[in-house]
């Protein structure tokens, strides 16, 4: 039995405005090891696009240069120590636009001093997606940052016709490749360090890609698109008890018929890439492999649509035929039909139990990972403070007998007592943060979503002493 912490990279303390792969990430890993925590779960690392959501990235493969450690570039002689200035040090939120501008100036300076070596060339050669992604970002810059569906025709159609020479764009293409080289160099060093400390990394992968992404631009035939590249249908979920009009996410829908004819190459490459990046990958909206909600793109809400079956079994059969050592965690939340659980169980994927949703429910804990909440939930204390009287009584009854002075610790202790193999606590729940620290509110766009971060490790270190004791008391201190 094991315990874990959910903490996005962006939420780590930083001297440079946003959490990154630098020394504080290693400090975080050291504290996990010291407290006998065996799992670090993070959110997608892909390049943030629309509204800074990690679930609407510019690529399924690339990483966001925001997470590159500037001090590592100093060690490599690409920056001078005096060129680094602290930026929003000890801030409790990430100012994405400002920190991106600050880091870009330094990253471009580092690129000018970088000498292309065999290691860099090998990286580009071994990762075929890098060139296409670099081209996408270069053309996006050339087209004033517009979505690719609004680019000048020759850029928009380049994957189909390759109608002009790329030599004039070589410098920017190489810069984008340089960013990816350093991103993955630093990430794999951090991951190896965590693994060497006995800590596994659970990553995260959205089921859909963004319309304005390298994936969609390069592989348009894998999606249901019009001739001009705009989507014929978009993804979402229908109305339910929580949402009168449902959720219209706007992502393009896959052309599953075409994908099946290609032996699901797009999906198999994507999942395999994620499983190299992490030790296990959580796939968001897993139910979309069973049935998905197909909304006509002309509809302004998710009210009008239809459930369509997806070839989940055919996909996963092919995936495990090619890559049997693939580790998947299924996000199976919400009101689902039995067939979703049958698909999950057929491949022995673990699902998810969320304390805030399921504290009243009977569960087969052998089949789930327990969470106090996720990035889409209110903080544990925010949730508790907004319960109605009846629900409050139910929770207090559950917590009867737990003697921790702080209420959030009682709820965490309860979760750790549940008989699941793994229990994962979001860092904001561990810290007892109020609802103002909520990381994301589904159905809303923009600030303050995705902006919360730790300002320093002081309170975190205190709470980790509590975690170490509870981990020992609940026998969750076994080695991997």
N, C-alpha and C positions, 0 to 999 in steps of 0.2 A: 504494500500500500504506500502511496506517495502523495505529496502535496506540491502545489505549484502556485506561482504568482503570474497573473496577467498584467503586463506592463508594456505598453507601446514604446518603441524606441524614442519617439518624440517626447514622451512624458518623463524621461530621465532628466535629472538636474544638468545644467549646462552653463558654461561661461559664454556661450555663443548663440543664445536665443532659442535653441531647440536641442533636444536630446540627440546624441549621435553615437558613433562607434568608438568614441574616445575613452579616456581614462575612467569616466564615471560609469560607463557600461561595464568595465572590468571590476570596478568597485561594487557595482550592483551584483555581479556574478559572485564575487567573493562573499558578499553578505548572504546570498542564497545558500552557498555551500556551508557557511558557518551556522546557518539555521536549519540545516538538513532538508532544504527544499530541493527537489529533484527536477522540477519542470519550470521553464520560463516560457510563457506564451506571449506572443506579440501579434500585432495587426499587420496587414499587408505592407510590404516595403516598397511597393512600386511607385513610380513618379506621380505625385499628387496632381490632379487636374481640377476638374470642376468642384468648386466650394471646398477645396482641400480635403475632400473625402478620400480615404484610401480605397474605397470601393468604386471609384470612378477614375481609374488611373489611365495614363497615356500608354501604358504597356503592361502586359501580363508577365513579361520577362525582365524588363529593366528595373533598376533601383533608383530611388530618388537621391540626387546629389546632396540634398539637405543633410543627410546622415553621414556624409564624409567627414572624418575627423581632421580638422585643419592642423592640429599639432603633429599629426603623423606626417603631413606634408612638410612641416618644418624639419622633422627628423630626416626626411628624404632629400633635404636641400632644395625643395621647390618653393618654400616660403621662408622668410626670416622671422624670427621670434618677434622682433619689433613691429612687424607688419600686422600682427594679430592684436586686435583690440577687443576687450570684453564687450559683449553685446547683450543687453537685457539680462545680465547675470542675476540669478536668484529670482527671476520673474516667475509668476505662477501661471502664466499663459504664454502660448507661442503666437507671436505676431508674424504670420507666415510671409506676407508680402515684404515686410521690412527685412526679416532675417534672410529671405531668399536673395534680395538685392545685395545685402551685406556679404553673403557667402559667394555670390557669383563673381563679384569683383576679385576676390582672392583666388577663387578656383581658376578664373581665366589667367590670372597672373602666374599661378602655378603651372598651368598648361604651357605658357610661353617658355618656361624654363625646363620643361620636360623633354628628355631625349628618348625617342622611340627605341625600345630595346626588344630583345627576342621574347621576353616574357609577355610584353604587351602584344606583340604580333601573334604569339601563340594563343593568347586570350581571345583576340578577335577571330582567329581562325577556328578555334574550338567552340565558339558560341555564335552560330550562324545568324541568330536574331539581331546581334549587335549592329551590323551594318544597316539593316532595314530600319531599326529604331533610330539610329543616328541620322539617317536620311529623313525620316519622319519629323524629327525635331528640327532639323536644318530647314526643311521646306516650310515648316510651321512658322519659323522665325522669318523666313523670306516673305511669307504671306501675312505678316503683321499679327501673328498669334491666332489667326482665325481657325475655326474647326476645318478639317480637311475637306468637308463637303462644300465649303465656301472658297476654296483655293482657286487660283487661275487654272484653267482646264489642263494645261500641260503638266502641272504638278499633281493635280488630282488624279490624272490618268496614268501617271508614271509607272506604277506597278504593272500595268497592262501592256504599255507600249515602250517604255524606257526610251523616250524620243529625243533626249538631248544629253550632252556630255556633263559629267559631274565635276570636272576639274575646277571650275570656278567656285565650287562649294566645298572643296577638299579640306580647307582649314577648319570650317565649322563642323564638318563630319568627323574629323579627327578629334576635335575638342569633345564632342559628345561621346566618342568612343573612349577617350581618356577618362571622362567622368565615370563611365561604367567599369572601366578597368580598376580604378581606385575604389569604387563602391564595393565591388566583389572581393577585391584583395583584402580590404579591411573587414568586410562582413565574415568571410570565411576564417580569418584569423580570430575574430571574436567568437564565432561558433565553435571552432576547435578548442579555444580556451574553456568555454562553458562545458563542452563535452568532456574535456580532460578533468574537469572538476566534478564529473558525475551528473551533470545537468543536461537534460534534453531540451531542445527548442521545438515548440509547436508554433508553426506559422499559420497563415490564414490566406485563403484564396477565394475571391468572389466568384460565384458561378457565371456571372455575365461579365463581358468586357464593356468599356465605354464606347459610344459611337465615335467620339473623337480620340481614337487610339491607333497606335501602329498596328495592332492586331487586326482591327477592322479595315484600315486603309490597305494593308498588304494582302489580306485574305478576304476580299469582299464577297467571294462566292460562298463563303462559309456562313453567311448571314442573309436574312430576308431583307434585301435592300431594293430600292427603286433604281432606275437608270442613273439618276443624279447622285446616288450614294446615300440618300436619306432613307430612313427605315420604313418598311412597309408596315411592320408591326413592332411593338415595343413591349418590354417586360414589366412586370409588377405583380400585385396580388389584389384579389377582389375585395369588395367591402366586407367588413366583419363587425363584431361587437365594438371594437376599438376605433374603427375608421369608417365613417359613413360612405365615403367615396373611394375606399380602397387606397392603394399606393401605386401611382404610375411612376415607375423608376426612369423610364425613357431609354433604357439600354436596348440595342438591337437584339432581335430574336435569332437564334441559330437556325440555319437550314439543315435540320437533322437528316433529311433525305440525302443531301449532298455529303454531309459528314460521314454518313454510313458507307457511302460509295468509296470514300477515301480511307476506309478502315479507321475512322475517327482520329486521323493523324493530328489534327489541330488539338484535340483534347488530350490525347496520349502524350504528345510533346509537352503540353502545358503542365499536366499533372506530374510528369517525370521531372521536369525542370524544378517545380516546387518541392518535390521530394529530395532533390539534391541540395536545395537551399535550406531546408529544415529537416528535422528528424521525423516529424509527422506534420501533416497539413490538415487544418480544419477547412472543409469546403462549405462556404456560406450558401444558404438556401438549397440544401441537399434535395429537398422535395422536387426541385426542377428536373432531376434525373428520372423521376417517375411521371409527373405531370406538371405542366407549366401553364401560367395564365398568359394568354396571347391577346394583346390589346391592339386594335387598329390604331396606327400612328396618328390618325386624324382625331381620335377621341381625346378630350382634354383631361379626363379622369380615368380611373380603372374600373368604373362601373360596367362598361360594355366590354366584353371579352369572352373567351371560351377556354376551358381546360383542354389541353392537348397532351396526349401521351408521348413520352420521350423514350428512346431505346436504351434505358439505363443498363439493363442486363447485358445487352450486346456490347455496349461501351466498356463496362467493367470486366467482362470476360476477355475482351481484346487487351485491355490494359494489363491485367494480371498474367496473361499469356506472354506479353512482351517484358513486363517488369514485375515479377512476382513479389519482390521485396518492396512493396509500396505501402505506406502507412497513412491511413485516412481517418479523420474524425468527422462525423456527419453532423452538421447543424440541422437538427430535426425539430425545431420549435414551431409552435402554433398548432392550429387544428388541422390534422393531417388524416388522410385515409389510410387504412391498414396496409395498403400496398407499399407505402413509403417505408414503414418499419420492416416489412418483409424484404424489401430491396436492401435495406441497411443490414439486416441480420444475415441475409444470404452470404454476404461478404465479410461478416464478423466485424463490421465497422462499429465503433462506439458512438452513441448518441449523446445528448446533453440533458442534464437535469439542472434547472435554474431555481434556486431556493425561493426567489421572489415570485415565481410563477407556480411552483409545484409543491409548496410546503404542506398543502392539504392532501396531496395525491399519493396513491400507492404506486410504487415504482419497482421495476426489476433493476436493482443497482448494479448487477453484473454487466449490464448493457450500456451503461452511461458513465460519463465524467460529470462530477458534481461541480457546480459553480454557485457562488452567492449571487452573482449577477454577471452581465456581460457589458461590453462597451455600449450596447444599445439600451441598457437599463438605467434607471435612476441609481444614484449611490445607495448603499444599504441603509444609511441613516435617512437619506431623503425619502426613500421608499417607506420606511417604518413611520416616519413622522407624517405621512400622508395617508396612512391606513384608516379605513372607517372603524367604528367602534367594535363591530363583530369580528373583523379580521384582526384587529389589535388584540382582542381577547384570545383568539386562536394562536397567535404568535407567542403571546405571553405564556400560554399553557405549554407550548413546545419548549420554551426556555426555562420553565420551572425546574429548578435544581442546578442551573448554571450560575456560578457565583462570581464571575468576573465583574469588576466594578463598572467597566464601560460596556454599554449595551451592544455596540458593534462587535465587541469581542465575544459576547455570549452567542450572537448569531453565527459568527465564524466558527466558534467551538462546536455549535450544533451541526453545522455543515461538515466539519472534520470528523464528527462522530458517525456520520452516515456510512454505510458499508460498501461504498464504491471503491474501486481500486485507486482512483485519482480524484482529488479535490483541488480546485483551482480558485484562488481568490483574487479579484482585481485589486490593484494597488490602492485605488481610491476607497475601496471598502475596508482594506486593511488599516488605512489611516483614519477611518471614521469620518470621512469628508461629508459635508452637507450637500443638499441637492444643487447648490450653486456650482459644485465641482463636477456635475454630470458631464461625461465625456461626449455623448452624442444623444440627440433626441430624434428618433426616426420620424420621417415625414416633415422635417424642418431642414432648412438650408442656411449655411453661413454661420457666423459667430453666434454663440461661443462653441459650436460643435468642433470637436477634434483639437481644441486649443489648450485644455488643461494639462499642466505638468507639475512635477515636484520642483520646488524652488531649491531645496537642499535635502540632504539625507538624514537630518537630525531626528525628525519624528519617525521616519521610516525605520531607522536603526532601533529605536525604542520598541516599535511594534514587532520587529523581527525577533526580539527577545521573547515576547509573548508567543509568537508563532513557533519558535523552537520548543518551548515547553509543551504547547498543545500538540505539536507533531510527535513529540515523545510520548505524551499521555495517550494519544490515539494510535500509536504503533505505525506512524507514517514516516519513520526514519530509516526504512530499509534502503539498501543500496540498489542501483540499477542493475 
